[in-house]
Amino acid sequence: MIPNLHSPRIGEVLEALGRQEGVDGEYEILVVGRDRYDLVRRQEAKDGRIRFLESERNLNAAEARNRGIKAAQGKVIFFIDADCIAEENWMISLLGAYRNGFKVVGGPIWFDSGPYWILCDNVAHFHDLLPDIGRGPNRHFMQPTANLMIEKGVFDKVGLFNEGIPPGEDFDMAMRVRQAGYDLFFEPEAMVIHRPMRNSLKAVIGHSASWARQSIRVRTMFRKELSTPWFLFQPMVLRVLSPLIALAVTGKIFLRHPSVRRYWHTFPVIFLAKLVWCWVAASEVAAGRHDK
């Protein structure tokens, strides 16, 4: 299931999903949203498994996913984003964990070295979802829908995605899934390659700011479960500490993940992205928007 809002990469995404190995042809590929490039229709004409649910207006990702969940006919739903290219063993790797009893399974988000700003964005925002993380349950507190499989019946228990907090709906869903007693199983073999269109410093910083506005809300809703540090709710303290926090988080990324050390030249931008997160989160708390 793919939410799409005019992604120029959607054709590549669909081609990769059509090449999945180890699974039979009895699966459908749902695309929900809009496509000004007509890439989905072209692929739909070539592959009968593709079904395009074109929307009457622009939908945010949560709205599109919720429509897809309601329309899906299968027992399990594979979620992927319109800028992620699935490896050929993606589906079968997720299914392997599902057959071992895990109803919610995700995998790593990797990236090409690619253009500098895109590389910075990937390292800054997906460093906790790399292939070097070990296989097992609850390796990280969340698993984004860029690479996720959920048994459809789980939504009957936890509800649909929160459409009012984009892009924080994945974080919120992961917490509700865990509250309901499900493990988030991480399968490192089920990899997707993330190729976003954030090709400027402004885009990278904008991503960090948007994430800060909504992730601080989710951290407030699940403060106890996440053991959210007290200083995140003290705007002045957070602003004062923000350079140290940004430096510590950035340094930890490179210490913890050897696979990204070759991208050391992204360090200044990642530091800046983390600094922006702190300042935007502090502003949200100061204005009282984090608790709504």
C-alpha positions as a Markdown table, in Angstrom:
| # | Residue | x | y | z |
|---|---|---|---|---|
| 1 | Met | 0.0 | 0.0 | 0.0 |
| 2 | Ile | 1.6 | 3.3 | -1.2 |
| 3 | Pro | 0.4 | 6.8 | -0.4 |
| 4 | Asn | 1.3 | 8.9 | -3.4 |
| 5 | Leu | 1.2 | 12.7 | -4.0 |
| 6 | His | 2.8 | 13.3 | -7.4 |
| 7 | Ser | 6.0 | 11.4 | -6.6 |
| 8 | Pro | 8.3 | 11.3 | -9.6 |
| 9 | Arg | 9.7 | 8.1 | -8.2 |
| 10 | Ile | 6.4 | 6.1 | -8.1 |
| 11 | Gly | 7.2 | 4.3 | -11.4 |
| 12 | Glu | 10.4 | 2.9 | -10.0 |
| 13 | Val | 8.6 | 1.9 | -6.7 |
| 14 | Leu | 6.0 | 0.0 | -8.6 |
| 15 | Glu | 8.5 | -1.7 | -10.9 |
| 16 | Ala | 10.4 | -2.9 | -7.8 |
| 17 | Leu | 7.2 | -4.3 | -6.2 |
| 18 | Gly | 6.5 | -6.2 | -9.4 |
| 19 | Arg | 9.8 | -8.0 | -9.2 |
| 20 | Gln | 9.4 | -9.5 | -5.7 |
| 21 | Glu | 10.9 | -13.0 | -5.4 |
| 22 | Gly | 9.5 | -15.9 | -3.4 |
| 23 | Val | 5.9 | -14.8 | -3.3 |
| 24 | Asp | 3.1 | -15.9 | -5.7 |
| 25 | Gly | 1.2 | -13.4 | -7.8 |
| 26 | Glu | -1.8 | -13.3 | -5.5 |
| 27 | Tyr | -1.2 | -9.9 | -4.1 |
| 28 | Glu | -2.4 | -6.5 | -5.0 |
| 29 | Ile | -0.5 | -3.2 | -5.1 |
| 30 | Leu | -2.7 | -0.4 | -3.9 |
| 31 | Val | -1.7 | 3.2 | -4.7 |
| 32 | Val | -3.8 | 5.9 | -3.0 |
| 33 | Gly | -3.6 | 9.6 | -3.9 |
| 34 | Arg | -2.8 | 11.7 | -6.9 |
| 35 | Asp | -0.3 | 11.5 | -9.8 |
| 36 | Arg | 0.2 | 14.4 | -12.1 |
| 37 | Tyr | 2.9 | 12.5 | -14.0 |
| 38 | Asp | 0.5 | 9.7 | -14.9 |
| 39 | Leu | 3.2 | 7.1 | -13.9 |
| 40 | Val | 0.8 | 5.0 | -11.9 |
| 41 | Arg | -1.7 | 4.6 | -14.8 |
| 42 | Arg | 1.1 | 3.5 | -17.1 |
| 43 | Gln | 2.3 | 0.8 | -14.7 |
| 44 | Glu | -1.4 | -0.1 | -14.0 |
| 45 | Ala | -1.8 | -0.8 | -17.7 |
| 46 | Lys | 1.2 | -3.2 | -17.6 |
| 47 | Asp | 0.6 | -5.0 | -14.3 |
| 48 | Gly | -2.9 | -6.2 | -13.3 |
| 49 | Arg | -1.9 | -6.4 | -9.7 |
| 50 | Ile | -1.8 | -2.6 | -9.4 |
| 51 | Arg | -4.9 | -0.7 | -8.3 |
| 52 | Phe | -4.9 | 3.1 | -8.3 |
| 53 | Leu | -7.4 | 4.7 | -5.9 |
| 54 | Glu | -7.2 | 8.2 | -7.2 |
| 55 | Ser | -8.3 | 10.8 | -4.7 |
| 56 | Glu | -10.6 | 13.8 | -5.3 |
| 57 | Arg | -8.1 | 16.1 | -3.4 |
| 58 | Asn | -4.5 | 16.0 | -2.1 |
| 59 | Leu | -4.3 | 13.6 | 0.9 |
| 60 | Asn | -1.7 | 13.6 | 3.6 |
| 61 | Ala | 0.0 | 10.2 | 4.0 |
| 62 | Ala | -2.2 | 9.1 | 7.0 |
| 63 | Glu | -5.4 | 9.9 | 5.1 |
| 64 | Ala | -4.1 | 7.9 | 2.1 |
| 65 | Arg | -3.1 | 4.9 | 4.2 |
| 66 | Asn | -6.4 | 4.8 | 5.9 |
| 67 | Arg | -8.2 | 4.7 | 2.6 |
| 68 | Gly | -5.9 | 1.9 | 1.5 |
| 69 | Ile | -6.5 | -0.1 | 4.7 |
| 70 | Lys | -10.2 | 0.1 | 4.2 |
| 71 | Ala | -9.9 | -1.0 | 0.5 |
| 72 | Ala | -7.3 | -3.7 | 1.0 |
| 73 | Gln | -8.5 | -7.3 | 0.4 |
| 74 | Gly | -5.6 | -9.2 | 1.8 |
| 75 | Lys | -4.9 | -10.5 | 5.3 |
| 76 | Val | -1.7 | -8.6 | 5.7 |
| 77 | Ile | -0.8 | -5.1 | 4.4 |
| 78 | Phe | 2.7 | -4.1 | 3.3 |
| 79 | Phe | 3.3 | -0.4 | 3.6 |
| 80 | Ile | 6.0 | 1.4 | 1.6 |
| 81 | Asp | 6.5 | 5.0 | 0.6 |
| 82 | Ala | 6.4 | 6.5 | -2.9 |
| 83 | Asp | 10.1 | 7.3 | -2.7 |
| 84 | Cys | 11.3 | 3.9 | -1.4 |
| 85 | Ile | 12.6 | 1.1 | -3.7 |
| 86 | Ala | 12.1 | -2.4 | -2.3 |
| 87 | Glu | 14.8 | -5.0 | -2.5 |
| 88 | Glu | 13.6 | -8.2 | -4.4 |
| 89 | Asn | 13.4 | -10.2 | -1.2 |
| 90 | Trp | 11.5 | -7.5 | 0.7 |
| 91 | Met | 8.0 | -9.1 | 0.9 |
| 92 | Ile | 9.3 | -12.7 | 1.5 |
| 93 | Ser | 11.6 | -11.5 | 4.3 |
| 94 | Leu | 8.7 | -9.7 | 6.1 |
| 95 | Leu | 6.5 | -12.7 | 5.6 |
| 96 | Gly | 9.1 | -14.9 | 7.2 |
| 97 | Ala | 8.8 | -13.1 | 10.5 |
| 98 | Tyr | 5.0 | -13.0 | 10.2 |
| 99 | Arg | 4.9 | -16.8 | 9.8 |
| 100 | Asn | 6.9 | -17.0 | 13.0 |
| 101 | Gly | 4.1 | -15.3 | 14.8 |
| 102 | Phe | 4.8 | -11.6 | 14.6 |
| 103 | Lys | 1.9 | -9.5 | 13.4 |
| 104 | Val | 3.8 | -6.2 | 13.0 |
| 105 | Val | 7.1 | -6.5 | 11.1 |
| 106 | Gly | 9.4 | -3.8 | 9.7 |
| 107 | Gly | 12.8 | -3.6 | 8.1 |
| 108 | Pro | 15.7 | -1.2 | 7.5 |
| 109 | Ile | 15.8 | 1.9 | 5.5 |
| 110 | Trp | 19.0 | 2.3 | 3.6 |
| 111 | Phe | 20.2 | 4.8 | 1.0 |
| 112 | Asp | 22.5 | 5.4 | -1.9 |
| 113 | Ser | 25.4 | 7.7 | -1.3 |
| 114 | Gly | 23.5 | 10.0 | -3.6 |
| 115 | Pro | 23.4 | 13.8 | -3.7 |
| 116 | Tyr | 24.8 | 15.5 | -0.6 |
| 117 | Trp | 21.5 | 17.0 | 0.8 |
| 118 | Ile | 19.6 | 13.8 | 0.3 |
| 119 | Leu | 22.3 | 11.9 | 2.0 |
| 120 | Cys | 22.2 | 14.3 | 4.9 |
| 121 | Asp | 18.5 | 13.9 | 5.2 |
| 122 | Asn | 18.7 | 10.2 | 5.3 |
| 123 | Val | 21.5 | 9.9 | 7.9 |
| 124 | Ala | 19.8 | 12.6 | 10.1 |
| 125 | His | 16.3 | 11.0 | 10.1 |
| 126 | Phe | 16.7 | 7.3 | 9.5 |
| 127 | His | 19.9 | 6.4 | 11.5 |
| 128 | Asp | 18.0 | 4.2 | 13.9 |
| 129 | Leu | 16.6 | 2.0 | 11.1 |
| 130 | Leu | 19.8 | 0.8 | 9.4 |
| 131 | Pro | 20.7 | -2.7 | 8.3 |
| 132 | Asp | 23.3 | -3.1 | 11.0 |
| 133 | Ile | 20.6 | -3.3 | 13.7 |
| 134 | Gly | 20.1 | -6.9 | 14.8 |
| 135 | Arg | 17.0 | -9.0 | 14.1 |
| 136 | Gly | 14.4 | -9.2 | 16.8 |
| 137 | Pro | 11.5 | -7.6 | 18.6 |
| 138 | Asn | 11.4 | -3.9 | 19.7 |
| 139 | Arg | 14.8 | -2.9 | 18.5 |
| 140 | His | 13.6 | 0.6 | 18.2 |
| 141 | Phe | 10.6 | 2.5 | 19.7 |
| 142 | Met | 9.1 | 3.0 | 16.3 |
| 143 | Gln | 9.0 | 1.6 | 12.7 |
| 144 | Pro | 7.8 | 3.9 | 10.0 |
| 145 | Thr | 5.4 | 2.9 | 7.2 |
| 146 | Ala | 8.2 | 3.4 | 4.7 |
| 147 | Asn | 8.9 | -0.2 | 5.4 |
| 148 | Leu | 6.3 | -2.0 | 7.4 |
| 149 | Met | 3.9 | -5.0 | 7.3 |
| 150 | Ile | 0.9 | -5.3 | 9.6 |
| 151 | Glu | -1.8 | -7.9 | 9.8 |
| 152 | Lys | -5.0 | -6.2 | 8.8 |
| 153 | Gly | -6.8 | -7.4 | 12.0 |
| 154 | Val | -4.4 | -5.3 | 14.1 |
| 155 | Phe | -6.2 | -2.2 | 13.0 |
| 156 | Asp | -9.4 | -3.5 | 14.4 |
| 157 | Lys | -7.8 | -3.3 | 17.9 |
| 158 | Val | -5.6 | -0.2 | 17.6 |
| 159 | Gly | -7.6 | 2.0 | 15.2 |
| 160 | Leu | -6.4 | 3.7 | 12.0 |
| 161 | Phe | -3.7 | 6.3 | 11.5 |
| 162 | Asn | -4.1 | 9.6 | 13.2 |
| 163 | Glu | -4.7 | 12.0 | 10.3 |
| 164 | Gly | -4.2 | 15.2 | 12.3 |
| 165 | Ile | -0.5 | 14.9 | 13.1 |
| 166 | Pro | 1.5 | 14.4 | 9.9 |
| 167 | Pro | 4.3 | 13.4 | 9.8 |
| 168 | Gly | 3.9 | 12.0 | 13.3 |
| 169 | Glu | 1.3 | 9.4 | 12.5 |
| 170 | Asp | 3.8 | 6.5 | 12.2 |
| 171 | Phe | 5.3 | 7.3 | 15.6 |
| 172 | Asp | 1.8 | 7.4 | 17.1 |
| 173 | Met | 0.7 | 4.2 | 15.5 |
| 174 | Ala | 3.9 | 2.4 | 16.7 |
| 175 | Met | 3.1 | 3.4 | 20.2 |
| 176 | Arg | -0.5 | 2.3 | 20.0 |
| 177 | Val | 0.6 | -1.0 | 18.6 |
| 178 | Arg | 3.0 | -1.6 | 21.4 |
| 179 | Gln | 0.4 | -0.5 | 24.0 |
| 180 | Ala | -2.0 | -3.1 | 22.6 |
| 181 | Gly | 0.6 | -5.8 | 23.4 |
| 182 | Tyr | 2.2 | -6.3 | 19.9 |
| 183 | Asp | 5.9 | -6.5 | 19.3 |
| 184 | Leu | 7.5 | -4.4 | 16.6 |
| 185 | Phe | 9.7 | -7.1 | 15.0 |
| 186 | Phe | 12.8 | -5.9 | 13.0 |
| 187 | Glu | 13.9 | -8.0 | 10.1 |
| 188 | Pro | 17.2 | -6.6 | 8.7 |
| 189 | Glu | 16.9 | -8.6 | 5.4 |
| 190 | Ala | 13.7 | -6.7 | 4.4 |
| 191 | Met | 15.4 | -3.6 | 3.1 |
| 192 | Val | 14.2 | -0.6 | 1.1 |
| 193 | Ile | 16.3 | 2.1 | -0.5 |
| 194 | His | 15.1 | 5.6 | 0.4 |
| 195 | Arg | 15.4 | 8.2 | -2.4 |
| 196 | Pro | 13.6 | 11.3 | -1.2 |
| 197 | Met | 13.4 | 14.6 | -3.2 |
| 198 | Arg | 14.9 | 16.7 | -0.4 |
| 199 | Asn | 17.7 | 18.2 | -2.4 |
| 200 | Ser | 18.5 | 21.4 | -0.5 |
| 201 | Leu | 19.5 | 22.5 | 3.0 |
| 202 | Lys | 16.1 | 24.2 | 3.3 |
| 203 | Ala | 14.4 | 20.9 | 2.6 |
| 204 | Val | 16.5 | 19.0 | 5.2 |
| 205 | Ile | 15.9 | 21.6 | 7.9 |
| 206 | Gly | 12.2 | 21.8 | 7.0 |
| 207 | His | 11.9 | 18.0 | 7.4 |
| 208 | Ser | 13.6 | 18.2 | 10.9 |
| 209 | Ala | 11.3 | 21.1 | 11.9 |
| 210 | Ser | 8.1 | 19.3 | 10.8 |
| 211 | Trp | 9.2 | 16.2 | 12.6 |
| 212 | Ala | 9.9 | 18.2 | 15.8 |
| 213 | Arg | 6.4 | 19.7 | 15.8 |
| 214 | Gln | 4.6 | 16.4 | 15.7 |
| 215 | Ser | 7.1 | 14.1 | 17.5 |
| 216 | Ile | 7.1 | 16.3 | 20.6 |
| 217 | Arg | 3.3 | 15.8 | 20.6 |
| 218 | Val | 3.6 | 12.1 | 20.4 |
| 219 | Arg | 6.3 | 12.1 | 23.1 |
| 220 | Thr | 3.9 | 14.0 | 25.3 |
| 221 | Met | 1.0 | 11.6 | 24.7 |
| 222 | Phe | 3.3 | 8.6 | 25.5 |
| 223 | Arg | 5.6 | 10.4 | 28.0 |
| 224 | Lys | 5.7 | 7.5 | 30.4 |
| 225 | Glu | 6.1 | 4.7 | 27.9 |
| 226 | Leu | 8.9 | 6.5 | 26.1 |
| 227 | Ser | 10.6 | 7.7 | 29.4 |
| 228 | Thr | 10.7 | 11.1 | 27.7 |
| 229 | Pro | 13.4 | 13.3 | 29.4 |
| 230 | Trp | 12.0 | 16.1 | 31.6 |
| 231 | Phe | 14.1 | 18.8 | 29.9 |
| 232 | Leu | 12.1 | 18.3 | 26.7 |
| 233 | Phe | 9.2 | 20.0 | 28.4 |
| 234 | Gln | 11.2 | 22.9 | 29.8 |
| 235 | Pro | 11.6 | 25.3 | 26.8 |
| 236 | Met | 14.3 | 27.5 | 28.2 |
| 237 | Val | 16.4 | 24.6 | 29.4 |
| 238 | Leu | 16.0 | 22.8 | 26.1 |
| 239 | Arg | 17.2 | 25.9 | 24.2 |
| 240 | Val | 20.2 | 26.3 | 26.4 |
| 241 | Leu | 21.1 | 22.6 | 26.2 |
| 242 | Ser | 20.3 | 22.3 | 22.5 |
| 243 | Pro | 23.9 | 22.6 | 21.2 |
| 244 | Leu | 25.0 | 19.9 | 23.6 |
| 245 | Ile | 22.0 | 17.7 | 22.8 |
| 246 | Ala | 22.6 | 18.1 | 19.0 |
| 247 | Leu | 26.3 | 17.3 | 19.3 |
| 248 | Ala | 25.6 | 14.3 | 21.5 |
| 249 | Val | 22.9 | 12.9 | 19.2 |
| 250 | Thr | 25.0 | 13.5 | 16.1 |
| 251 | Gly | 28.1 | 11.9 | 17.6 |
| 252 | Lys | 26.1 | 8.9 | 18.8 |
| 253 | Ile | 24.9 | 8.3 | 15.2 |
| 254 | Phe | 28.5 | 7.8 | 14.0 |
| 255 | Leu | 29.7 | 5.9 | 17.0 |
| 256 | Arg | 26.8 | 3.5 | 17.0 |
| 257 | His | 26.5 | 2.8 | 13.3 |
| 258 | Pro | 29.8 | 2.0 | 11.5 |
| 259 | Ser | 27.9 | 1.8 | 8.2 |
| 260 | Val | 27.5 | 5.6 | 8.1 |
| 261 | Arg | 31.0 | 6.6 | 9.2 |
| 262 | Arg | 32.1 | 7.0 | 5.6 |
| 263 | Tyr | 29.5 | 9.8 | 5.4 |
| 264 | Trp | 31.4 | 11.8 | 8.1 |
| 265 | His | 31.1 | 14.9 | 5.8 |
| 266 | Thr | 27.3 | 15.1 | 6.6 |
| 267 | Phe | 28.1 | 15.8 | 10.3 |
| 268 | Pro | 27.6 | 19.6 | 10.2 |
| 269 | Val | 24.2 | 19.3 | 8.5 |
| 270 | Ile | 23.0 | 16.6 | 10.8 |
| 271 | Phe | 24.1 | 18.7 | 13.8 |
| 272 | Leu | 22.1 | 21.6 | 12.4 |
| 273 | Ala | 19.1 | 19.4 | 11.8 |
| 274 | Lys | 19.2 | 18.2 | 15.4 |
| 275 | Leu | 19.6 | 21.7 | 16.7 |
| 276 | Val | 16.6 | 22.8 | 14.7 |
| 277 | Trp | 14.6 | 19.9 | 16.2 |
| 278 | Cys | 15.4 | 21.1 | 19.7 |
| 279 | Trp | 14.5 | 24.8 | 19.0 |
| 280 | Val | 11.2 | 23.9 | 17.2 |
| 281 | Ala | 10.2 | 21.4 | 19.9 |
| 282 | Ala | 11.0 | 24.1 | 22.6 |
| 283 | Ser | 8.8 | 26.6 | 20.7 |
| 284 | Glu | 5.9 | 24.0 | 20.5 |
| 285 | Val | 6.1 | 23.4 | 24.2 |
| 286 | Ala | 6.3 | 27.1 | 25.1 |
| 287 | Ala | 3.2 | 27.8 | 23.0 |
| 288 | Gly | 1.3 | 24.8 | 24.6 |
| 289 | Arg | 0.8 | 23.1 | 21.2 |
| 290 | His | 2.5 | 19.9 | 22.3 |
| 291 | Asp | -0.3 | 18.9 | 24.5 |
| 292 | Lys | -3.2 | 19.2 | 22.1 |
